[in-house]
Structures are given as C-alpha cells and as structure tokens.
C-alpha cells in the first residue's frame, strides 16, 4: 500500500480497511461474473457492453469520445483501442465533429444496437442475481443513500 506523507497504516482502523477491501472485492467479483456471462453468451466484454449502452442512451446514439471515456471510466487511449475493436466489428462508427476539427464522435450502428439488445437480458440477469437479489428493499435504499454520498454532487458523472 502506498502511503502519503503523514499517513500510516495506524491512521486506519482495521474495520475501515476491511470495509474498503470488501467494497473493492464486491465490485470486482460482480464485474467478473458479468464479464464472464457476457463473454460466454455473446462474445462481448463488459467494457464493450458499457460503451454500447452509453451510446444507445445518448441523444442520436452518439457521444464525443472524451465524454464517452468519462462515462465508462476508461482512459482516452483505452477507449480509443476499444472503439477500434468495436468499429472493426461494425458495432460503432467514428464521425468528425463539425464544430471542433480535433473532436470525434463515437456513434452506435444498427448492428451495435442489435448486439446490445441481444446481450441486455444477460447483463440485467447478472446484475439482478449478483447484486439486487442479494439485498432487501431497505438495504437497497440504504445502499443508494450511501453510494450517492460517494458520487460527485454536481451530476458530472452519469450513473
């Protein structure tokens, strides 16, 4: 663990470290199960599914590459490589931005929308089984309250 100046392991209680590690493990475990299901049933990595979903939900099924990278929590270079693969598969296209010569849009194709529609039930079934069904209604409300405290208040990070 890398510690900053003035920090030490003693500045965290064992309960705090345990809770932090549990949160990390839960997120990774759920993502691994979703990824495995999407790969086995649709040959579609989880990151690709998330990109297709973000584009599907966007106006005109398009987003600027920078905005898309922020929404799917990828670096710009990581998103570029992913869009390259999705474009090769015919699931997305790139379009130039008329207002900014340097800007590019990622645009969902009809084939991409169809692939998303095929994979959607698998993804949603996994979210339900690995997360939603594990908590009762009150726990889900409490979880939402807690997670909202951790997200930017300005709405700059879409859910």
Secondary structure by P-SEA (a helix, b strand, c coil): cccccccccccccaaaaaaaaaaaaaaaaaaaaaaaaaaacccccaaaaaaaaaaaacccccccaaaaaaaacccaaaaaaaaaaaaaaccbbbbbccccccbbbbbbcaaaaaaaaaaaaaaaaaaaaaccccccaaaaaaaaaaaaaaccccccccc
